[in-house]
Amino acid sequence: MFKPPYQPNVPQAPTGPLGSAYGGLKDLKGQIDDGSGPKPLTVGQRVGGWLPKDHPIVEQYISKLLQKVEQDKRSIHELSPSVVQFKEFIDTTPALLKGFGEMFEQVPIKLPLNSGSTLKPKIRDYDTMFKAFDYIITHAIPYEDKDLVGFPINGILDLPMGTDAGLYNLLIPELNVHFKNMFDEWSKFLSSPESRTYLTTDANGWFGPAASTDMPNFAETYVCDPTAEYYGFKSWDDFFTREFRDGVRPIEFPDDDRIINSACESSVYRVAYDVKERDSFWLKGESYSLGDIFDYDTITNEFVGGTVYQAFLSAHQYHRWASPVNGVIKKVTIIPGSYYAESPTIRFGDPDGLDPSVSNWSQGLITSAATRAIIYIQSDNPDIGLMAFVGIGLSDVSSCDVTVKEGLKVAKGGQLGMFHFGGSTHCLLFRRGVKITFDEKYTTPEAEVLLNAPIATVG
């Protein structure tokens, strides 16, 4: 797991901004000075549709959530076991108790956003935060037209994690263990029949009129039974990991080993060449740091100087992975990481805006910090040789499920695994010396890429 150079496992609470480590940002109560003068706190675009583009919509979601939370008269200690244990961990760890308080205090009371409006953050303390967490992990997820909050917990932490205290505390390994425990409890709910409440054709249902605009021709595209209750899905996760119908995403050039196919239904983030073993991946325009991506596996050196292709999956897309080449699975590794790592330069006061969610502009950093599954494939094409698929779970409950094992022969388009429950991004990594040329249309940021489409040629 990535740890910043100043970050012990259970640190002393920070006594000031992280300027000594990352260049410094001064909080000016609603404005931020990064050294070039005060600037308003702004929010830029979102990618992937996991959070709305306008932060006020996130705050409106939180307002509606809090109305429901306020109806719950239980005490904190009567909440879900994982939530109670999480809060007790913070309450009994002085550095974290102080740090979580600072995380909310450092969010300016009024936020001048790029919409021209001002608003007050709705959650200003961590007791309220935990009650909101409890509601989220025990209730089904509705579809909200243009207001989809696919990362509801990320939505709550959207502003606090952009503070110095947020960056510092949310990377602590022990804290992320408690996030995982809470997400494990959430996963059980999302895998249960009770999670299907909104798998309907109602206005706020996932098969309703508004959702059909974002997911047109759903019944013709995905394996389901529109005549059955809940379209035949057994749970929210069953819906989330739905499969394409036969022929919807044909495998292009299945026998041409010179061609690399798309491993995910996704949108391009970037293509990087001559990637280093160790680089400053936490800086703006994050470089890839192969040693951190591979957790310093001995195989890392083979990829130094190589190529990385990264693309992200949206809230409405297909969430299974397919092999981009014909070959043999050589190794599978799962690396645990942080759930809310954020690039420290893409935060309050950044001229391009506050990082709108951990899964957006921080995607480069996340390749080295978040939980990830690495599948090494020995291609049948010797000009490719060993390559790697990296599936990266982003925020909230997202998890990586590998369905192949070492020694298995795979063909292009064959399933490698899937993401469960939440946001995700993925990388294809190629060793140095591999002469790979990407189709120009798949090098433009946010370009849409269909599963199994030919994206690059080797040789």
TADA-V984713 format. One record per residue. N is the residue number from 1. RES is the residue in one small letter. SS is DSSP state (h for helix, s for strand, l for the rest). PHI is phi in degrees with one decimal (none if undefined). OMEGA is omega in radians with two decimals (NA if undefined). Layout:
[[N,RES,SS,PHI,OMEGA] [N,RES,SS,PHI,OMEGA]]
This chain:
[[1,m,l,none,3.11] [2,f,l,-65.7,2.99] [3,k,l,-129.3,3.07] [4,p,l,-59.0,-3.05] [5,p,l,-60.1,-3.12] [6,y,l,-95.6,-2.87] [7,q,l,-101.5,2.98] [8,p,l,-76.2,-3.08] [9,n,l,-61.7,3.04] [10,v,l,-122.9,-2.96] [11,p,l,-81.4,2.86] [12,q,l,-72.7,-3.13] [13,a,l,-62.7,3.13] [14,p,l,-63.3,-3.13] [15,t,l,-98.9,3.13] [16,g,l,-168.7,-3.13] [17,p,l,-64.8,-3.09] [18,l,l,-83.0,-3.09] [19,g,h,-59.0,-3.11] [20,s,h,-63.2,-3.11] [21,a,h,-98.9,-2.95] [22,y,h,-128.7,3.05] [23,g,l,101.5,2.95] [24,g,l,90.7,3.00] [25,l,l,-136.2,-3.11] [26,k,s,-101.0,3.13] [27,d,s,-80.8,-3.12] [28,l,l,-116.5,3.07] [29,k,l,54.9,3.10] [30,g,l,108.1,3.00] [31,q,s,-129.3,-3.13] [32,i,s,-126.7,3.08] [33,d,s,-111.5,3.13] [34,d,l,-97.2,-3.13] [35,g,l,109.1,-3.12] [36,s,l,-108.7,3.14] [37,g,l,112.2,-3.11] [38,p,s,-63.3,3.10] [39,k,s,-137.3,3.06] [40,p,s,-71.6,3.05] [41,l,l,-73.1,-3.09] [42,t,l,-126.1,3.06] [43,v,s,-124.8,3.13] [44,g,l,-91.2,-3.07] [45,q,l,-74.3,3.01] [46,r,l,-102.5,3.00] [47,v,l,-118.7,3.05] [48,g,l,87.1,3.09] [49,g,l,74.9,-3.10] [50,w,l,-79.4,3.02] [51,l,l,-131.3,3.12] [52,p,l,-61.4,-3.13] [53,k,l,-65.6,-3.12] [54,d,l,-94.2,-3.13] [55,h,h,-60.1,3.08] [56,p,h,-54.9,3.10] [57,i,h,-67.1,3.08] [58,v,h,-62.2,3.13] [59,e,h,-64.6,3.08] [60,q,h,-65.3,3.07] [61,y,h,-60.0,-3.13] [62,i,h,-64.3,3.10] [63,s,h,-60.1,3.13] [64,k,h,-66.0,3.11] [65,l,h,-62.3,-3.10] [66,l,h,-67.3,3.06] [67,q,h,-61.0,3.11] [68,k,h,-73.6,-3.13] [69,v,h,-62.8,-3.11] [70,e,h,-64.6,3.11] [71,q,l,-78.0,3.14] [72,d,l,-87.3,-3.06] [73,k,l,-91.7,3.11] [74,r,l,-67.0,3.03] [75,s,l,-78.1,3.12] [76,i,h,-55.1,-3.05] [77,h,h,-77.6,3.08] [78,e,h,-103.1,-3.11] [79,l,l,-78.7,-3.14] [80,s,l,-56.4,-3.06] [81,p,h,-52.2,-3.09] [82,s,h,-67.1,3.12] [83,v,h,-71.0,3.11] [84,v,h,-60.7,-3.14] [85,q,h,-64.1,3.12] [86,f,h,-61.7,-3.12] [87,k,h,-64.9,3.12] [88,e,h,-62.0,3.11] [89,f,h,-61.6,3.13] [90,i,h,-68.6,-3.11] [91,d,h,-61.4,-3.08] [92,t,l,-101.1,3.08] [93,t,l,-117.9,-3.00] [94,p,h,-52.3,-3.12] [95,a,h,-63.0,3.14] [96,l,h,-73.9,3.10] [97,l,h,-58.8,3.10] [98,k,h,-69.1,-3.08] [99,g,h,-64.9,3.14] [100,f,h,-69.7,3.05] [101,g,h,-62.6,3.13] [102,e,h,-65.9,-3.11] [103,m,h,-59.6,3.12] [104,f,h,-82.7,3.14] [105,e,h,-65.0,-3.06] [106,q,l,-79.6,3.01] [107,v,l,-77.0,3.14] [108,p,l,-54.1,-3.08] [109,i,l,-63.8,3.04] [110,k,s,-116.7,-3.03] [111,l,s,-112.8,3.04] [112,p,s,-76.0,-3.06] [113,l,l,-102.5,-3.06] [114,n,l,-70.0,3.08] [115,s,l,-78.0,-3.13] [116,g,l,90.8,-3.13] [117,s,l,-101.5,3.02] [118,t,s,-122.6,3.13] [119,l,s,-153.3,3.12] [120,k,s,-104.7,3.07] [121,p,l,-56.2,-3.01] [122,k,l,-84.4,-3.13] [123,i,l,-108.6,-3.05] [124,r,l,-118.7,3.12] [125,d,l,-153.3,-3.01] [126,y,h,-83.5,3.00] [127,d,h,-64.3,3.09] [128,t,h,-63.7,3.12] [129,m,h,-57.2,-3.10] [130,f,h,-68.6,3.09] [131,k,h,-65.9,3.08] [132,a,h,-67.6,3.08] [133,f,h,-56.3,-3.09] [134,d,h,-60.8,3.13] [135,y,h,-62.6,-3.08] [136,i,h,-60.9,-3.02] [137,i,h,-79.9,-3.13] [138,t,l,-121.5,-3.11] [139,h,l,-132.7,3.14] [140,a,l,-68.6,-3.04] [141,i,l,-102.3,3.10] [142,p,l,-81.2,2.99] [143,y,l,-92.6,3.13] [144,e,l,-124.0,-3.08] [145,d,l,-57.4,3.10] [146,k,l,66.2,-3.11] [147,d,l,-117.1,-3.05] [148,l,l,-55.7,3.03] [149,v,l,-113.4,-3.10] [150,g,l,-72.8,3.05] [151,f,l,-114.4,-3.05] [152,p,h,-62.3,3.11] [153,i,h,-72.7,3.04] [154,n,h,-58.9,3.11] [155,g,h,-61.2,3.10] [156,i,h,-66.5,-3.09] [157,l,h,-91.3,-3.02] [158,d,l,-50.7,3.14] [159,l,l,-88.1,3.13] [160,p,h,-56.6,-3.09] [161,m,h,-74.7,3.06] [162,g,h,-90.0,3.10] [163,t,l,-96.1,3.08] [164,d,h,-58.8,-3.13] [165,a,h,-65.3,3.12] [166,g,h,-64.8,3.11] [167,l,h,-57.5,-3.07] [168,y,h,-66.9,-3.00] [169,n,h,-76.2,-3.04] [170,l,l,-76.2,3.06] [171,l,l,-97.4,-3.09] [172,i,l,-67.6,-3.07] [173,p,h,-54.4,-3.11] [174,e,h,-62.9,3.09] [175,l,h,-64.5,-3.14] [176,n,h,-69.2,3.01] [177,v,h,-62.3,3.14] [178,h,h,-72.4,3.01] [179,f,h,-58.8,-3.12] [180,k,h,-62.8,3.12] [181,n,h,-60.0,3.11] [182,m,h,-66.6,-3.14] [183,f,h,-70.2,3.06] [184,d,h,-62.7,3.10] [185,e,h,-66.4,3.09] [186,w,h,-63.1,-3.14] [187,s,h,-59.6,3.11] [188,k,h,-60.6,3.11] [189,f,h,-65.9,-3.09] [190,l,h,-68.7,3.08] [191,s,l,-97.2,-3.08] [192,s,l,-101.6,3.09] [193,p,h,-59.2,-3.12] [194,e,h,-64.4,-3.10] [195,s,h,-81.0,-3.03] [196,r,h,-90.1,-3.01] [197,t,l,-47.1,-3.05] [198,y,l,-103.2,3.02] [199,l,l,-86.5,-3.04] [200,t,l,-137.9,3.07] [201,t,l,-97.7,3.10] [202,d,l,-66.9,-3.10] [203,a,l,-57.6,3.13] [204,n,l,-102.9,3.12] [205,g,l,-93.5,-3.09] [206,w,l,-77.8,3.03] [207,f,l,-119.2,-3.13] [208,g,l,-79.6,-3.08] [209,p,h,-58.0,-3.11] [210,a,h,-67.1,-3.14] [211,a,h,-63.3,-3.12] [212,s,h,-66.1,3.07] [213,t,h,-68.7,3.13] [214,d,h,-82.3,3.14] [215,m,l,-127.4,-3.08] [216,p,l,-66.8,3.09] [217,n,l,55.7,-3.06] [218,f,h,-57.0,-3.05] [219,a,h,-65.0,3.12] [220,e,h,-79.8,-3.05] [221,t,h,-92.1,-3.01] [222,y,s,-115.2,3.08] [223,v,l,-69.8,-3.13] [224,c,l,-167.5,3.10] [225,d,l,-129.8,-3.08] [226,p,l,-64.4,3.09] [227,t,l,-86.1,-3.10] [228,a,l,-95.0,3.05] [229,e,h,-60.7,-3.11] [230,y,h,59.3,-3.12] [231,y,h,58.7,3.09] [232,g,h,86.4,-3.13] [233,f,l,-78.7,-3.06] [234,k,l,-85.9,-3.10] [235,s,l,-166.5,3.04] [236,w,h,-60.2,-3.13] [237,d,h,-64.8,3.09] [238,d,h,-61.1,3.06] [239,f,h,-66.6,-3.07] [240,f,h,-63.7,-3.10] [241,t,l,-98.4,-3.13] [242,r,l,-52.7,-3.12] [243,e,l,-105.0,3.03] [244,f,s,-71.9,2.98] [245,r,l,-70.5,3.13] [246,d,l,-55.1,3.07] [247,g,l,88.2,-3.11] [248,v,l,-69.9,3.10] [249,r,l,-125.7,-3.12] [250,p,l,-61.7,3.13] [251,i,l,-81.9,-3.10] [252,e,l,-83.6,-3.12] [253,f,l,49.4,-3.05] [254,p,l,-61.9,-3.06] [255,d,l,-106.5,-3.14] [256,d,l,-93.4,-3.05] [257,d,l,-76.9,3.05] [258,r,l,-79.4,-3.00] [259,i,s,-100.8,3.05] [260,i,s,-94.9,3.13] [261,n,s,-100.5,3.10] [262,s,l,-66.9,-3.13] [263,a,l,-91.0,-3.09] [264,c,l,-144.7,2.94] [265,e,l,-75.1,-2.87] [266,s,s,-159.1,3.06] [267,s,s,-128.1,-3.03] [268,v,s,-64.7,2.98] [269,y,s,-99.5,3.09] [270,r,s,-170.8,2.96] [271,v,s,-122.8,-3.11] [272,a,s,-125.1,-3.12] [273,y,l,-116.5,3.09] [274,d,l,51.1,-3.06] [275,v,l,-74.6,-3.06] [276,k,s,-91.5,3.06] [277,e,l,-69.5,-3.11] [278,r,l,-134.2,-3.13] [279,d,l,-148.6,-3.09] [280,s,l,-82.0,-3.04] [281,f,l,-72.1,3.14] [282,w,l,-90.4,-3.14] [283,l,l,-88.9,-3.13] [284,k,l,-61.3,-3.05] [285,g,l,70.2,-2.93] [286,e,l,-40.7,2.99] [287,s,l,-81.9,3.08] [288,y,l,-86.8,3.13] [289,s,s,-116.8,-2.99] [290,l,h,-60.3,3.14] [291,g,h,-58.1,3.13] [292,d,h,-73.5,3.10] [293,i,h,-58.6,-3.08] [294,f,l,-87.7,-3.12] [295,d,l,56.3,3.10] [296,y,l,55.5,2.96] [297,d,l,-62.5,-3.12] [298,t,h,-61.7,-3.11] [299,i,h,-78.3,-3.05] [300,t,h,-53.0,-3.02] [301,n,h,-57.4,-3.13] [302,e,h,-64.6,-3.08] [303,f,h,-98.9,3.12] [304,v,l,-63.1,-3.07] [305,g,l,87.8,-3.10] [306,g,l,-91.6,-2.99] [307,t,s,-125.4,3.07] [308,v,s,-123.7,3.00] [309,y,s,-113.4,-3.13] [310,q,s,-127.5,3.08] [311,a,s,-143.9,-3.08] [312,f,s,-111.7,-3.12] [313,l,s,-103.3,-3.12] [314,s,l,-88.1,-3.12] [315,a,l,-63.2,-3.02] [316,h,l,-102.4,-3.01] [317,q,l,-89.1,3.07] [318,y,l,-73.5,-2.96] [319,h,l,-115.6,3.08] [320,r,s,-99.3,-3.11] [321,w,s,-107.8,3.11] [322,a,s,-125.3,3.14] [323,s,l,-66.7,3.13] [324,p,l,-84.2,-3.09] [325,v,l,-141.1,2.92] [326,n,l,-86.8,-3.12] [327,g,s,174.7,-3.10] [328,v,s,-129.0,3.08] [329,i,s,-70.5,-3.12] [330,k,s,-95.4,-3.06] [331,k,s,-167.2,3.07] [332,v,s,-130.3,-3.13] [333,t,s,-134.1,3.01] [334,i,s,-110.2,-3.12] [335,i,s,-115.6,3.12] [336,p,l,-70.0,-3.12] [337,g,l,-156.6,-3.12] [338,s,l,-90.4,3.14] [339,y,l,-91.9,-3.03] [340,y,l,-129.3,3.03] [341,a,l,-70.8,-3.12] [342,e,l,-137.8,3.09] [343,s,l,-60.7,-3.03] [344,p,l,-70.3,3.10] [345,t,l,-95.2,-3.14] [346,i,l,-108.7,-3.02] [347,r,l,-138.8,3.14] [348,f,l,-54.2,3.05] [349,g,l,89.0,3.11] [350,d,l,-65.0,-3.10] [351,p,l,-60.0,3.12] [352,d,l,-93.4,3.07] [353,g,l,109.3,3.04] [354,l,s,-61.3,3.07] [355,d,l,-55.4,-2.97] [356,p,l,-70.2,2.90] [357,s,l,-167.1,-3.07] [358,v,l,-58.1,-3.06] [359,s,l,-90.3,-3.01] [360,n,l,-102.2,-3.07] [361,w,l,-68.2,3.13] [362,s,l,-87.8,-3.03] [363,q,h,-63.0,3.11] [364,g,h,-63.9,3.11] [365,l,h,-61.5,-3.06] [366,i,h,-61.7,3.12] [367,t,h,-59.6,-3.12] [368,s,h,-106.2,-3.00] [369,a,h,-116.7,-3.05] [370,a,l,-88.4,3.04] [371,t,l,-61.7,-3.06] [372,r,s,-147.5,3.06] [373,a,s,-110.4,3.14] [374,i,s,-113.8,3.12] [375,i,s,-115.9,3.13] [376,y,s,-90.2,-3.10] [377,i,s,-122.5,3.03] [378,q,s,-88.1,-3.09] [379,s,s,-68.5,3.04] [380,d,l,-67.7,3.11] [381,n,l,-88.8,-3.12] [382,p,l,-62.8,3.09] [383,d,l,-71.7,3.04] [384,i,l,-96.5,-3.11] [385,g,l,62.5,-3.12] [386,l,s,-77.4,3.03] [387,m,s,-132.2,-3.12] [388,a,s,-135.1,2.93] [389,f,s,-102.4,3.10] [390,v,s,-121.5,3.04] [391,g,s,-97.4,-3.00] [392,i,s,-124.4,3.11] [393,g,s,-80.9,-3.07] [394,l,l,-113.8,2.95] [395,s,l,56.2,3.02] [396,d,l,39.8,-2.93] [397,v,l,-92.5,-3.05] [398,s,l,-53.7,3.14] [399,s,s,-139.3,-3.09] [400,c,s,-106.5,-3.10] [401,d,s,-120.4,3.14] [402,v,s,-87.2,-3.10] [403,t,l,-115.1,3.09] [404,v,l,-118.5,-3.14] [405,k,l,-128.4,3.12] [406,e,l,-55.2,3.11] [407,g,l,94.0,-3.11] [408,l,l,-75.2,3.03] [409,k,s,-79.6,3.13] [410,v,s,-123.1,3.07] [411,a,l,-111.2,3.07] [412,k,l,-51.0,3.13] [413,g,l,85.6,3.10] [414,g,l,-71.0,-3.07] [415,q,s,-66.8,3.04] [416,l,s,-103.2,-3.08] [417,g,s,167.0,-3.11] [418,m,s,-162.7,2.96] [419,f,s,-95.9,3.07] [420,h,s,-108.7,2.83] [421,f,l,74.8,-2.98] [422,g,l,-150.7,-2.97] [423,g,l,-67.5,-3.00] [424,s,s,-162.6,3.03] [425,t,s,-142.8,-3.14] [426,h,s,-149.1,3.10] [427,c,s,-130.9,2.89] [428,l,s,-113.5,-3.10] [429,l,s,-118.6,-3.12] [430,f,s,-124.2,-3.07] [431,r,l,-69.0,3.05] [432,r,l,-63.5,-3.14] [433,g,l,92.1,3.10] [434,v,l,-77.5,-3.11] [435,k,l,-87.1,-3.05] [436,i,s,-115.3,3.12] [437,t,s,-122.2,-3.13] [438,f,s,-87.7,3.02] [439,d,l,-55.5,-3.04] [440,e,h,-54.7,-3.11] [441,k,h,-69.8,3.11] [442,y,h,-105.1,3.04] [443,t,l,-114.5,3.14] [444,t,l,-87.0,3.14] [445,p,l,-53.1,3.12] [446,e,l,73.8,3.03] [447,a,l,-62.9,-3.12] [448,e,s,-78.5,-3.11] [449,v,s,-127.1,3.11] [450,l,l,-80.7,3.05] [451,l,l,-57.1,3.07] [452,n,l,72.7,3.10] [453,a,l,-71.6,3.08] [454,p,s,-74.7,-3.06] [455,i,s,-110.4,-3.08] [456,a,s,-157.4,3.11] [457,t,s,-127.0,3.12] [458,v,s,-112.2,3.11] [459,g,l,105.5,NA]]
